[in-house]
């Protein structure tokens, strides 16, 4: 489990550690060292100019695999956003495993200001990095590792600057409603306008089930994956509706209205409304 970016606090954070309770597997959570090393909110587990943090992760993972007698096919790397980038890179280094990356970056140099800042701090030319840490679109050449990449095509940065680059290079075939596949790569391309589309990620139970489905070799697995993602879409829609309703409620609760609305619920010419629905009813009555 690899951490995503955009954090606002310096505390150590282990993303998705709770998956342990759903999987019964050995879960290894590793925080991006770039947060503490350079105080970068987005670091891609890059490392230093001459040292790759993901390469070190490979050695750690292989040590655990050896000690616990875990085969490559039973390893799954998971991450979202910049953590998704590291998950893809790590899976490629380990080889023969599974990778689930949600809204990942695949080409760091395409990610704008965060990439420019990181390159400046590390003092490296991303597109000329001798350790090959900038562009991961070569994963189509890795036939042994199974990659599942999720992206919202309505999110311009995710789609146009990242996944589409791989999509055009691989030319996958549509295998289900929102699923495209080519050899070892499965792409789930949703098209939604959620408030926070980049943060829509698969829940812990879904990750466990998806990992099991990726191991299957029959063609029916795509229908099962599509069904699973349909369930996830419903969860994201519910979460988004809740987010919007909560945001509006908080706004209206803290809004102050003048004494124009002469109702008993006003106190000292001001009111703290409890819900957007009640507010709209008051306004509609006064307008009518």
KAKA-V701927 format. One line per field, one symbol per residue. ss: DSSP state (~ for helix, > for strand, _ for the rest). Layout:
ss->???
//
This chain:
ss->_>______________~~~~~~~______>___~~~~~________>____>~~~~~~~~~~~~~~~____~~~_>>>>>_~~~~~~~~~~~~~___>>>>>____>~~~__~~~~~~~~~~___~~~______>_~~~~~____>>>>>>>___~~~~~~~~~~~~~~~__>>____>>>>__>>>>>>______~~~____~~~~~~~~~~~______~~~~~~~~~~~~~~~~~~~~~~~~~~~~~~~~~_____________>__>_____~~~~~~~~~~~~_
//
